[in-house]
Amino acid sequence: MTLPKRPLPPVNRQPQGIPAGGEFAPNAHSESDVTLSHNLPASDEEQRKANQAVVTRAAKVHADRLSTARTISLSVSHRGSVRVDGVDDSKGNSIDDEHGSLVSSLNIEINGYSPGGNGIPAGHILGNQKTVTVDAQELVKGNIKIVSLPSLS
């Protein structure tokens, strides 16, 4: 192969109107008109109330399935959020089916609608407890009434 004897003229590979650096080069642009908002309550007390409303809403959504329930067991998940562990009737028997679909549905409802989508901080519902049992019928009415705490032994 024979090389040319004189240099070739430079080829401009930068398209006209695009600054050096291609599509990633800084250039002037207008700011977006879109404003992002998480709609999160401002204070911790407002957040706690909003989170409690999410839990009571979940119970209301499943009120028909909770009609025979007496208690709902709640605990702290490995992520520090509220987790529904069980739903029992007045005799202490589970009213959930063999697949755990009621408990799963409640957990999905609670985590799916939590402000910010990160789950409900357990302390907003359980206080400083690891597990509590709440009155299922009061929860359906919109009240979180703790009826049992774990023993201290």
Salt bridges, closest charged atoms under 4 A:
ASP44 OD1 - HIS124 NE2 3.48
GLU45 OE2 - ARG48 NH2 2.33
ASP85 OD1 - ARG83 NE 2.77
GLU98 OE2 - HIS99 NE2 3.39
GLU109 OE2 - ARG57 NH1 2.36
GLU109 OE1 - HIS62 NE2 3.95
GLU138 OE2 - LYS141 NZ 3.63
